[in-house]
């Protein structure tokens, strides 16, 4: 559900003035209404300048309560979907502010209890302008639609707010506090790896994705006969699984759309409920690069990059609203496979990958591509410093964690030779990349084949060939943060 914002902000301003003694004959002329209006506008502009300059890094939510037709004043402060929000303010005019809302994961404003508030729908940032005519505290700023109001109370130096949804039938009341950039740059290193489940696959591939709505890790793997879906419940630390016949086999790349796991390929499309009890198998769609591509999600829309469907693709595509085709959004500078993608703010970040032409010649990519998520246009090529031939990325706030394999040497025919494991983090705020040394904690001599991050944990998948059967065992490990 779309989230609209109404926030009340408050700022503190002390204005003192001193008047010298005057004689009865030396009396200042009365202030005209025009002068009063100029002074009032000047005071408001000063308030706006203070709000903007006091905190250039933004604001975060310190308390949040949701009300709708079912719940009243429900405390949702500690939910990750609330804590990952950030607001940046800038001056729009002498009487208005622009609010940029880095919303990240949405909440369900029509939730019936605390367990149904969270969702897995990630949203790009949005902007709104709010205007005030206040001449004294509290200074009230309101959007043109009347659904967003921010108020600053200089008497109490507090910043409070209320967001209205569905014409006011659903509201979220909040208080905010200023933050610094460092509050969103806490790099976490995994430790204490524990095996939580294993899967069998005909190829060393597995899809991993974490659901904030259910606090569970989901995985998809398939062999030559069936596809299996795994669910690891973080709260209960239990694993459940279901299997489907080969008519459901397609991509192991999946996203959470409208409260279900969803994947698509030329072979099939499928939707599976969070509890794995409901399965709907549909027809395949026109999606040529339907293997070795990677996907991400924005506003319940699946976005795919690269892939192989008899030829390698340079396309960035989005699943149509009808779910029956992919629409081209843009193009990467070159074709590639196994290049993972995620979204932060309004940008798509695409990591590494490689290219193989019809003559068997390999090309490797040592960069991060930053594309505009709206237009698909390439904005920046960021050096990685290594040939990241197989990448798996997962965001947390405005940090992107990266796992995969780095090419060390080519094989005798120019293909992929010796590789090593890679784990690092890219800070989208400072635009810096850092490799993290965790190799000694990982299973020896096994490649990373999947990665996902949760609020308090990271998950890694590793492959190992069964020489007797020719199938792969995909072991999924959990690491606490």
Secondary structure as UniProt FT lines:
FT   TURN            24..25
FT   HELIX           33..54
FT   STRAND          59..67
FT   STRAND          74..75
FT   TURN            77..78
FT   HELIX           80..83
FT   STRAND          86..93
FT   TURN            94..95
FT   STRAND          96..102
FT   STRAND          104..107
FT   TURN            109..110
FT   HELIX           114..116
FT   STRAND          118..123
FT   STRAND          126..132
FT   STRAND          139..143
FT   TURN            144..145
FT   STRAND          148..153
FT   TURN            154..157
FT   STRAND          158..165
FT   HELIX           166..168
FT   STRAND          170..178
FT   HELIX           181..184
FT   STRAND          191..201
FT   STRAND          207..211
FT   TURN            212..215
FT   STRAND          216..222
FT   STRAND          226..233
FT   TURN            234..237
FT   STRAND          238..245
FT   HELIX           246..248
FT   STRAND          255..257
FT   TURN            258..259
FT   STRAND          260..264
FT   STRAND          268..273
FT   TURN            274..275
FT   STRAND          279..283
FT   STRAND          294..298
FT   TURN            299..300
FT   STRAND          301..305
FT   STRAND          315..319
FT   TURN            321..322
FT   STRAND          325..331
FT   STRAND          340..344
FT   TURN            345..346
FT   STRAND          347..351
FT   STRAND          354..356
FT   TURN            358..359
FT   STRAND          362..364
FT   STRAND          367..372
FT   TURN            373..375
FT   STRAND          378..383
FT   STRAND          388..396
FT   TURN            397..398
FT   STRAND          399..407
FT   TURN            412..413
FT   STRAND          419..427
FT   TURN            428..431
FT   STRAND          432..435
FT   HELIX           439..441
FT   TURN            444..445
FT   STRAND          448..453
FT   STRAND          457..465
FT   TURN            467..469
FT   STRAND          472..480
//
